[in-house]
Amino acid sequence: MTDDQYKQFLNLLAHDYLRAEEFRRNADGKDIERLRSQVESIAWTARLNDLVKDGLSKDGPNNIDLVRVLEKQLRDAPIHDVHEAMYRIGMLDALDDSKGVVFANLRRSAIPEEDVELLRSAGAENPELVIGLAIDYGQRRIANADRRPSHIPSDAEKELGNAVKELSNSVDRLKDEVRQGKAPKKRKLFNGIGKILSGTVAGGGNVLLALGTLAAPNPATGYAAIGSGALAIGLMGQGIGDLRGE
């Protein structure tokens, strides 16, 4: 499938599935601004997660207290609200019904430039690498899998909840490892948390994109909203895999 053919296909999906006008009609006047604030809050938590992950091995005990701060931020993060917005806009229905074509053919040209800035806001030093790995994951692990894309956000919420519990229970052990000069063995935990948070930021950005608040609403660029949603699901799927040790 050529780039033009793929974009045309995604535009048709956007036309048939995205419910931007319905979303606006049913939204309280402050709902869209609230979603924007939630995306920013989750991006901040993602940056804190990276700070904790990198700081434990560098500054030792001085960063242990940040683990507790991160734990609280994760418990309070409006993850479910952003995922619910992805349902309401129709994005997840579109991905479910055309999973094979969307993910098997997913490519960089279908990802909007807004996602680069969203991922950078969530702490990604190399957003292009993050996007490339998520595209590869979607092609290999989602396109032909039995799991429906719409199940991935709820799975991500469950795994994130388990990760927060593990984080809470491991603080004392992390302290001991740091005191002994050992690098904490929690990088996969923090990596998984970070990917789920980044995927949620991209997903919320996708909704804002579809609503025309990140880019002018234009039916001809509906492919960007679908591509952004697929990227979000790929990132969340990667995070789930990290947290499950897959």
N, C-alpha and C positions, 0 to 999 in steps of 0.2 A: 504494500500500500504506500503510495507516494505521500509526501507531506501535504499536498493540496487535497488529496483524497481523504487523508486522515482528518485534517482540519474540517473539511466539509462534513464528515461523519460526526465529529464532535459538535459542530454547530447544529446539526439536526437533533442530536441528543439534547442539547441545551434548549432548543426551541420546544421540544416535546415534553421535557421533564422539569426544567427550572421554573419555579413558581415565585419569581421575584415580586411581581405585582401583588400576588396574594399575600406574600410575606409582609409587604409594606402595609397593605390594608388591615391586616390582623395585628400589626405591631403597634404597641404603645409608642407615642412620640419619642420616648426616650430609649426604646428597645435597641435601636440600631447603634446609638451612641454608647449604650451599655455594653453591647457586643464588642465594639471597638475597644472599650476600656478593659474588657475581660481578656481580649487577645493581647493587649499590652501587658496586663498583669501576668499572664502565663509566660509571655516572652521574658519578663523580668525573672520569674521563677526558674526558667531554663538557664538564664545567665548565672543565677545563684548556684544552680546545680553544677555548672561547669566550674565555678569558682571553688566550690567545696571539693569536687573531684580532683582538681589540679592542686589545690592548696594543702590537702592532707599530707601529701608526700613532700611538700616543700617546707611548710612552716610548722608542721607537726601539731602539737597540742593547742597552739594558738587558733587553729581552725576547727577543732573538735566542736566548739560551741556553735559554729555555723551549721553543723549537722542538725542540731535541734531547731535552728531557725528554718533551715530547708524543710525539715519534717513538718513544721507548722504551716509553712507556705504551701506545701503539697496537699496537706489536709484541707486547706481553705481554698485551693485553686478552683476556679469555676470551670473545670474540665467538662463536666456533664452538660452545662448550659451551652457551651460552644458546640459540643457534639449534637445536642438537640437542634441547634440552629442548622446544622448540616442536614439533618433529617427534614426539617421544615421547608428548606429551600428546594428540596427534591433531588439534591446531588446524589445521595446514597441510593435512591431508587434507580437513577440513571446508570450508576456504576454496577448495580446488581444485575440489571437487565441486559447490559452489554459488556459484562466483565471481560470475556475472552478477547473481544476486539480492542477494547480500550487499553487493557493492560499489556496484551501481547504486542501492540503497536506503539506503546507509550514512548515518547522521544522528547528530547530537550526542546525542540521547536514548539511543542504544545504546552510548555510551561511558561507562564507569564513572567516578565521581569520583576513584577511586584513580589513574587515569591522569593527572589534573591534577597531583596531588602527585608522581607519578613524573617527569613532564616538568619540573616545577619543580626536582626534585632533579637533573635533568640540565642545568640552567642556563637553562631557558626562562623569560624574563621575562613572557611573555604566553602561557601554555599554551592558552588558549581559541583564540587566533589560530592557533597551531601545529596544534591539532586541526582547526579549520575548514579550513585549507589542505590537510591530509592527507586529510580527507574528500573535498574537491573533487578532489584528485588521484586518489583511488581511483575516484570516479565517472567521471572523464574518461579515465583512462589504464590502469586495471586491469579494470574491469567487462567491457569488450568486447575486450580485447587477447588476442592469441594466447598470451602468456606466462602460465604457471601461477603463481599466488601462491607455491607452494612452492619455485619456482626463485629467487625474489627474495632470500631470505637468503643463498644461496650466491653469487649474483651480487654481492650487497653485500659479501661477504667478499673476493671477487676485486678489486672496485673499491677497497675500503679498502686492500688490499695494494698496489695500484698507487699510491694516494694517499700512502701512507707512503714509498714509493720516491721519488715526486716531491718530497715534503717533504724527504727526506734530500738529494736532489740539488740542491735549490734554496736551501739555507741561505746559501751564499756570495752568491748573487744577491739574496736578501732583505737581507743585510747591506749590499750596495752600494746598493740602493734606499733603505734607511732612511738611510744616510749622506748620500745626495743629497737627502734631504728628500722623497722620493717615497712615496706610499702604496703598500705592497706590493700587487701585482695577484693576490692569492691568496684573495680572499674566497670565491669559488665553491668552491675547494678546501676551505677550512675549513667553509663552509656544508654541503657534501656530507658531510664527515666527521661533522659534528655531527648531521645528520639520521639518518645510519645508526646512530650511537651512541644517539640518542634512541629510534629505532625498536627497537633491540635492548633498551634498558631497558624500553620498553613491552611488548615481546614476552616478556621474562623476567617482568615483572610480571603479564602475562596468565597465564602458567603458574602462578605463585604464587596468583593469583586463582582459577584453576580448581581448585587443590589446597586452597583454603579457608584459605590462610594470610594473605591480605590482606582477605578478607571471609568471613563464615561460609558454609560450603558449603551451597548451597541450589539445588536443581534449577530453581526458578522464576526464578533470576537467572543462569542459564547464558548468556542473551543477552549479558550484560556481558562474559563471557570471550571470546565470539566477536567482539563489537564491538571489544574491546581488541586482539584478534589482528589484525583488519582494519586498525585504526589503525596498528599496528606495521608491517604490510606496506606501508601507504601511505607512512609516513615513510621506510622503507628505499628504496622506489621513488623518492621525491623525491631522496634522497641520491645514488642511482645516477645519476639524470638530471643532477644538478649536477656530479658528477665526470666524467661523459661529455660535458658541455657541451651537453646537450639542452635 
